[in-house]
């Protein structure tokens, strides 16, 4: 017998009859020596085909006789350790090893080897092994990165954490969670291939920076890894620099959250959650791109767990309260509607801000419970006020993406409106702009269904996402609510942008509402450009229905009559920025009240001594209908 066997040519390989029998077996067979390189001595044709080779000799040439030569770098260290633990045993020892490898044509696949240790007088300790190519569904490999899937990652890091318990002098380990900010924008600007290139490059850089450490592509644009390496922030900064060097046009922002595993902690999922929370804390933070998990985040996570566990109780026991914020029609300075806002008044934690419970309910897919409760409460309050003879106003409410994609909220809203006898023009449906980015066909059908039943649908937070104008083109909205970020810096530039948006909306016959308004200056500006409605702290903070109406009465702001709504909405469609003299008036046939006058028209009135002459150009005349 020669020192090595290939398995293709019996004469060349010097095969004994047993090796001829191995050639005839239906599965892949490999014989390799227990050594540093795990040197392959024999491979049959079926084994060679797993790596895309036609013979054992070709496989030997491809692998350079080393079993792990084509293994992915991220798996080499682990596979070596498993081989040492399982196969460097006495005669008859058995074991199995799984690792990812590249075939001759570069495809990533996962193989599983089942072997038995046998002693040979001349060649030493050998492993006789059967080798299988695992099916994709079983192997759970990410095709872009070659990383193992989430389940295998959790299993591996869990094993590491448990083994650490037996090592009193172990090196400190940290979980690192990474997020590619604006990954969707990168795909939109440069195409899906660039997005794939970005993910592959990050995977390669992570393997290079943290060799042998377990890494997983956690979701589309997230990675997670466990390492005992020191100076992890330096390594992460190096990855950012390398991406910038190779692709400066991407302007990539890589957020990082780091969690140091404390002694005694063995729950991998808990550790990953902490690292993810740290990463989330720097999202869209211009001053930080890396954060370590700290006690503040621990308190926040405890609150999130509390919210997720107690939403059913909060709904059942009335801890969720409906607050309202008034909306003012600028042309008349009257209250024309209100927005319903959820407030959680907890017996243990007091008042919870929406930011403390709404994202949690969305993440745990329980937001439907809150939204259904809100719709039902709004309709119940309407019926109760009507029965008591109290003032009522149209109310808008928000729906989440889960409401639209999972539940038939159209039917639910309509059922509640009918049950509590709420007219359809007294309810407005608000859909946040970010919701519209996913499953557009489903969202489009939902909006159309609301319209067919007679409900108005508004786009909330217009301008908060990257594709606002595309959404206006694709969807039919009755009203858009300008995002408050437009007014965070009330500069000349932001004024020009808001002017353009309002003017464009009027040409599309879409009403406008600006939210988050906090100053009289902002209110006067919005009124002057014809923005139809305004909402914000400049008018009132959210409160109960009756307290809001009392506050508005003290400010001498009238409530708009339901019968007048259509008239004022027609007036609101006029472009207040039309060049030349312009005004909006209402008249009962005898007297005239100016609702809006631009400077050019005002100068004409002054010149005419305040009289309304036949030669004056009245763009809108609203007649009272008794």
Phi, psi and omega in degrees: 000133179283170182295325179231150175236139176262318179103001180261319187239113186299321182292314183293319185282344181064035187290142172275167182308325181300326182283332172295322178296322179297325178298329185274352180291148184287339183254175179282134180233133177226137172244124179221158186270140174285103181205183180299323183263356185050063188293126179281129178255332182206142173214132178275176187296322180298322177293319180299322182294333178300324179266011179079022179255161184260349182205165177299322180297317180295323177295319178300317179296320182292315183273351183064030178069005181254128185302324185258013184302319183262005180294148178295140182307324182294340184256347188299310184299315180297315181298320178298317180297318180294323178295318180298314183292323189262325191254342179275062185238188179281174179310131176090358178296142181236161178182176176217149181225138174242139174202160178266143183215161177258137176280177182301328180268011174091359180287140178272134179213165177246134179242153178232131184242127174250121187227163177227134182276130176227145178267135174241135185301319184264324188264351178088210184279122181243155174243119174266116190228143168264140185235137182230145170268120183284146177291151183302319182296326180278324186283334175055047180262136174286121189290334181282318187258337186081002179286151173295161182285179186300316183297315180293324177298312180300317181298318183291313182291330176297317178298319180297314181297321180290321178294329179299334182296335180268004182241096184297331182256031183296154175287140177299139179247152176227145168267137177240127177245128185240141179228128175272105179292140175066029182297324178297320179296322178299317178297321182290322184280319189247355179097162183295329180296322177294322177298317177296319178299321180298313181295318180296318180297315179298321179298315180297318180293324178294317178297321179291320183284329183231066185299133177082350180276145179291131180228144177224142168277102192290322175205195187308312185233030179232144174233155174218144179210160176240131182213155172251009183290143177274167178056046183295329179295324177296318179296317180295319177298323178296322178295316178301317181295320180294320177296317179297323180294316184279326184220071180297336183290341180287332185051049187290135173246119182247106178278146180224134173241135185235134178231119177277124184287119179285160178299133179093349180276123182233007179268103183298320182296325177294316180298316179298320179298321179294317178295322178295320179298319177297320179295318181296333183291341181256004181299126180059025174265113185287345184261342182227147172233357180219140178217143174263140178298133182225185185294327178297317179293326179297318178296321180295318179294324178297321178293321179298317179296322179296314181298312182299326183276342188242009182298320180298318179293322180297319178291314184296321186263005175076025176286340177274123180245145176267116172257159182231147174233130186286152174242129184253134172277120189292329184288338180240352185055042179237156178283121183250343178191180175218153173258135177274130182231137182277137173230132181257108178257102190265137180295338181261320187250359180076209182287121175262132177288152178307325181293344181271339182236330183294312177300326179294316181293327176291316182295323181268008177057038176248007184297334179300326180296317179292314185294321177294320178297320180295313180300314180297319181294320179299314181292321178297318181293324178299310181299318181298317181292321177299316180296332180268358180075023181271164178292138175232151179227157172299145182233134175259151180215154183265144170241144180266171179296327180291326176301319187277330185266332186254316183254155174270082183288338178299311180295321181296313179300316182293322178297316180294320179298317179291318182299319184255013174056049178264120177300147185293333179280004177258004177232132176241133180264123177255129177239119182295142184305322182296331179298328187285354184281342184245146174047059188298325181298317180295316181296317180300314180297323180294315179298317179297323180293319175300315181298317181298330179274354176099014180263141175278142180237128180250149170265119179270152175060038179300130180099357182275344181247183186272344190239036185302314183292321176300322181293322176297326179289323188271335185240157180253102180252145176280332183205146173243139177256116182290130182297144183296340179298337176301333187250008179294325171235100187278070184263174178298323180295315180295326177299316181296321180295314180297319177303314182296318181296315180298315180297318179296317181299321179295322178292335177270004182060040179243131181285160184232144176218131177255125180252162179077024182277128187240347184232155176296327179298316178296320180297314181297319179298312182297323177294321183291334182263001176089014172296122195289324186224155181221143179218140177157182183294342177299335179259307181188151170278156179303140182201186178290162182305307185293320181293327177296314181295323177296317180296320180291325178295321178296328179273005179059038175259114185287162175267129180292134177285142182301323183290343182266351185304313182298322180296314182289329177293324176296318178297323182295339181284347179291144178274107183291347181265012177302130179299144178095178181300137183207140175207161172238126181232160168232146183216147174260012181101341181240306179255159181236134175239124179278121177271328179207136177223126176275165185304322181296318180290323179298321180295326178293317179299317179297321180295326181269006178075022176089357182277148177267107184262162180297331183282348179289143183266108177264113184282319179231132175235118182255121182260133177292138175243114182279000000 
